[in-house]
Structures are given as C-alpha cells and as structure tokens.
Amino acid sequence: MTACMLLGALFTVPRVFFGVQPGKLTKLYQVVGGILMLAGAWNVFWHGLRHLSDFWGQAGIASGVFMLICGLYLCRESALTPFMRRLMPIATIALTGWALYYAYTIYNL
C-alpha cells in the first residue's frame, strides 16, 4: 500500500504543483492512476470498512479516499468537477503525507 501511495504521489505532485503534462507518457499516467484507484478502493472498501474500530482501519479509509481522488486525476482529469480540481493540491499533499506516515511506520517496525 505504501508503494502505491508513493508511486501515486510521485506522479501527481509534478502535475499538480508544476503543471507537468504527461505528453507521450499519457498511457503510463493512466496505468499508475488505475493502480492507485484499485489500491485506494481496496483500502477503503475492504480493509477500512472491516476495521472501523481501530486506527489503521480509519487510516485506510482516509488514505484510500485520497488515493481514489488522485488516481482519478491521473487517469481522467476531465472527470473531475471544477471544485475537485481546485482541491487537488490538498489531496496531493494529503496523499504524500499518508505515504510518508505509512513509510515511517513500516521503517520503525
């Protein structure tokens, strides 16, 4: 899960904050976005909903929602509403923060 979040952050940050367009790498961005959406859906609908009473279940729901939003942005930006596009910097920072938190926790195990 951490690897998916880091990969999503790696592809989302340049587009959101620096305006980098995929160009010839459009298919790669779509594949990464699809992987991010699948991982986010698993995080929310399988792990998160099954473990609502503990911290990692709630963290799974929160991080999964940001994975779904960023994955949709990478796959098909035109599907986002103008309001969602304005929130992309927040979603990107949140996804990056969750990825770093998961990585920090794994490192300390």
C-alpha positions as CSV (number, residue, x, y, z in Angstrom):
1,M,0.0,0.0,0.0
2,T,2.8,2.4,0.9
3,A,4.5,1.7,-2.5
4,C,1.2,2.5,-4.3
5,M,0.8,5.8,-2.4
6,L,4.4,6.8,-3.0
7,L,4.1,6.0,-6.7
8,G,0.9,8.0,-6.9
9,A,2.5,10.9,-5.1
10,L,5.5,10.7,-7.5
11,F,3.2,11.1,-10.5
12,T,0.7,13.5,-9.0
13,V,3.0,16.1,-7.4
14,P,4.6,17.3,-10.7
15,R,1.3,17.6,-12.5
16,V,-0.5,19.5,-9.7
17,F,2.3,21.8,-8.5
18,F,4.5,22.3,-11.6
19,G,2.0,21.9,-14.4
20,V,3.9,19.0,-16.0
21,Q,1.8,17.4,-18.7
22,P,2.2,13.6,-19.5
23,G,2.7,14.1,-23.2
24,K,3.9,10.8,-24.6
25,L,3.6,9.2,-21.2
26,T,-0.2,9.5,-21.1
27,K,-0.7,5.7,-21.0
28,L,1.8,5.4,-18.2
29,Y,0.0,8.0,-16.2
30,Q,-3.3,6.2,-16.8
31,V,-1.8,2.9,-15.7
32,V,-0.4,4.4,-12.5
33,G,-3.8,6.1,-11.9
34,G,-5.6,2.8,-12.3
35,I,-3.3,1.1,-9.9
36,L,-3.8,3.9,-7.4
37,M,-7.6,3.7,-7.8
38,L,-7.5,-0.1,-7.3
39,A,-5.3,0.2,-4.2
40,G,-7.5,3.0,-2.9
41,A,-10.7,1.0,-3.4
42,W,-9.1,-2.0,-1.6
43,N,-8.0,0.3,1.2
44,V,-11.4,1.9,1.7
45,F,-13.9,-0.9,0.9
46,W,-12.0,-4.0,2.2
47,H,-9.5,-3.0,4.9
48,G,-11.0,0.2,6.1
49,L,-14.6,-0.9,6.4
50,R,-13.6,-4.2,8.1
51,H,-11.5,-2.5,10.7
52,L,-13.5,0.7,11.5
53,S,-12.9,0.4,15.3
54,D,-9.1,0.6,15.1
55,F,-6.7,3.3,13.9
56,W,-5.4,1.5,10.9
57,G,-8.9,0.9,9.6
58,Q,-9.7,4.6,9.9
59,A,-6.3,5.5,8.3
60,G,-7.1,3.1,5.5
61,I,-10.4,4.9,4.7
62,A,-8.8,8.3,4.9
63,S,-5.7,7.4,2.8
64,G,-7.9,5.4,0.4
65,V,-10.1,8.3,-0.4
66,F,-7.1,10.4,-1.3
67,M,-5.8,7.6,-3.4
68,L,-9.1,7.4,-5.3
69,I,-9.1,11.1,-5.9
70,C,-5.5,11.3,-7.1
71,G,-5.9,8.1,-9.2
72,L,-8.9,9.6,-11.0
73,Y,-7.0,12.8,-11.6
74,L,-4.2,10.8,-13.2
75,C,-6.5,8.6,-15.3
76,R,-9.0,11.1,-16.4
77,E,-8.7,14.6,-15.2
78,S,-11.7,15.7,-17.2
79,A,-13.9,13.6,-15.0
80,L,-13.2,15.8,-12.0
81,T,-15.5,18.7,-11.3
82,P,-14.0,22.2,-11.1
83,F,-14.4,22.1,-7.3
84,M,-12.4,18.8,-7.2
85,R,-9.7,20.3,-9.4
86,R,-9.3,23.2,-7.0
87,L,-8.9,20.7,-4.2
88,M,-6.1,18.7,-6.0
89,P,-3.2,20.4,-4.2
90,I,-4.8,19.5,-0.8
91,A,-5.5,15.9,-1.9
92,T,-1.9,15.6,-3.3
93,I,-0.4,16.9,0.0
94,A,-2.6,14.6,2.0
95,L,-1.7,11.5,-0.1
96,T,2.0,12.4,0.2
97,G,1.6,12.8,3.9
98,W,-0.1,9.5,4.3
99,A,2.5,7.8,2.2
100,L,5.3,9.2,4.4
101,Y,3.4,8.3,7.5
102,Y,3.0,4.7,6.3
103,A,6.6,4.5,5.3
104,Y,7.8,5.9,8.6
105,T,5.7,3.4,10.5
106,I,7.0,0.5,8.4
107,Y,10.5,1.7,8.9
108,N,10.1,1.7,12.7
109,L,8.7,-1.9,12.8
